[in-house]
């Protein structure tokens, strides 16, 4: 299983995630890097694949774009507040596993403040 897991929101950092994935694959090898749309085969239940990859990775890279914190569902609720949000689940699992979780600010984004995050994600702000 991959050693490097890339977490991102398609709406604000897909281009950055894909470029990062390409660079990391060239350096570490494709079998060492996980990016959902590059690693998961069509028709496969993605939630189980993501959970398995996160359970075995050595580092979680969290790409944070300008709308990562504020992006909402069609109903207007912030996605990070939803327990079923995959990005939220990815970050929580990384924090719980106590592996290095590296927030990468892209596209002019700034680091969210702990008080602006759901309690389960607040520890992310203490990671370099």
C-alpha positions as CSV (number, residue, x, y, z in Angstrom):
1,X,0.0,0.0,0.0
2,X,1.1,3.6,-0.5
3,X,3.3,5.4,2.0
4,X,2.2,8.9,1.0
5,X,-1.4,9.9,1.0
6,X,-2.6,13.1,-0.6
7,X,-5.8,14.6,0.7
8,X,-7.5,17.4,-1.2
9,X,-10.8,19.0,-2.3
10,X,-11.4,18.7,-6.0
11,X,-13.1,22.1,-6.0
12,X,-10.1,24.0,-4.8
13,X,-6.9,22.0,-5.2
14,X,-7.2,19.2,-7.7
15,X,-4.7,20.7,-10.1
16,X,-2.1,21.0,-7.3
17,X,-2.9,17.5,-6.1
18,X,-2.3,16.0,-9.5
19,X,1.0,17.9,-10.0
20,X,2.2,16.9,-6.6
21,X,1.2,13.3,-7.3
22,X,3.2,13.3,-10.5
23,X,6.3,14.7,-8.9
24,X,6.2,12.4,-5.9
25,X,5.6,9.3,-8.2
26,X,8.7,10.3,-10.2
27,X,10.8,10.5,-7.0
28,X,9.3,7.7,-4.8
29,X,7.5,5.5,-7.4
30,X,3.9,5.2,-8.2
31,X,3.3,2.4,-5.7
32,X,4.3,4.7,-2.8
33,X,1.8,7.6,-3.5
34,X,-2.0,7.6,-3.1
35,X,-4.2,10.0,-4.9
36,X,-7.8,8.9,-5.2
37,X,-8.6,9.6,-8.9
38,X,-5.1,8.2,-9.9
39,X,-5.0,5.2,-7.6
40,X,-8.6,3.9,-7.4
41,X,-9.9,1.8,-10.3
42,X,-13.3,2.7,-11.8
43,X,-16.2,0.9,-10.3
44,X,-14.5,0.1,-7.0
45,X,-16.0,1.0,-3.6
46,X,-13.7,4.0,-2.9
47,X,-14.4,4.5,0.8
48,X,-12.8,1.1,1.7
49,X,-9.8,1.8,-0.6
50,X,-9.3,5.2,1.0
51,X,-9.6,3.8,4.5
52,X,-7.0,1.0,3.8
53,X,-4.6,3.4,2.2
54,X,-4.8,5.8,5.2
55,X,-4.4,2.9,7.6
56,X,-1.1,2.0,6.1
57,X,0.4,5.3,5.0
58,X,3.4,6.9,6.6
59,X,2.5,10.5,6.0
60,X,-0.7,12.5,5.1
61,X,-0.4,15.5,2.9
62,X,-3.4,17.8,3.3
63,X,-3.7,20.2,0.5
64,X,-5.6,23.3,1.7
65,X,-6.9,25.7,-1.0
66,X,-8.7,29.0,-0.5
67,X,-12.1,27.4,-0.1
68,X,-11.0,24.2,1.8
69,X,-12.5,25.6,5.0
70,X,-15.6,27.2,3.7
71,X,-16.8,25.0,0.9
72,X,-20.5,23.9,1.3
73,X,-22.9,21.3,0.2
74,X,-25.8,22.2,-2.1
75,X,-27.9,22.7,1.1
76,X,-25.5,25.4,2.3
77,X,-23.9,23.4,5.2
78,X,-20.1,23.5,5.4
79,X,-18.7,20.2,4.3
80,X,-16.0,20.0,7.0
81,X,-18.8,19.9,9.6
82,X,-20.4,16.8,8.0
83,X,-19.2,13.5,9.6
84,X,-19.4,11.7,6.3
85,X,-17.2,14.3,4.5
86,X,-14.2,12.3,3.1
87,X,-11.7,15.1,3.6
88,X,-12.7,15.4,7.2
89,X,-12.5,11.6,7.7
90,X,-9.0,11.5,6.1
91,X,-7.6,14.2,8.3
92,X,-9.2,12.8,11.5
93,X,-7.8,9.3,10.8
94,X,-4.3,10.8,10.1
95,X,-4.4,12.7,13.3
96,X,-5.7,9.7,15.3
97,X,-2.9,7.5,13.9
98,X,-0.3,10.1,15.0
99,X,1.5,10.0,11.7
100,X,3.0,13.1,10.2
101,X,0.1,15.2,8.9
102,X,1.4,18.0,6.7
103,X,-0.9,20.9,5.8
104,X,0.1,22.3,2.4
105,X,-1.3,25.7,1.6
106,X,-1.9,26.1,-2.1
107,X,-3.4,28.8,-4.4
108,X,-2.9,31.6,-1.9
109,X,-4.7,29.9,1.0
110,X,-3.9,30.7,4.6
111,X,-3.8,28.3,7.5
112,X,-7.2,27.9,9.2
113,X,-7.5,28.9,12.8
114,X,-8.3,26.1,15.3
115,X,-11.5,27.9,16.3
116,X,-12.7,27.9,12.7
117,X,-12.4,24.1,12.4
118,X,-14.6,21.4,13.8
119,X,-13.2,20.2,17.2
120,X,-12.0,16.9,15.7
121,X,-9.8,18.8,13.2
122,X,-8.5,21.5,15.4
123,X,-5.2,19.7,16.0
124,X,-4.4,20.1,12.3
125,X,-3.4,23.7,13.1
126,X,-0.5,22.5,15.3
127,X,1.1,20.7,12.4
128,X,4.0,22.2,10.5
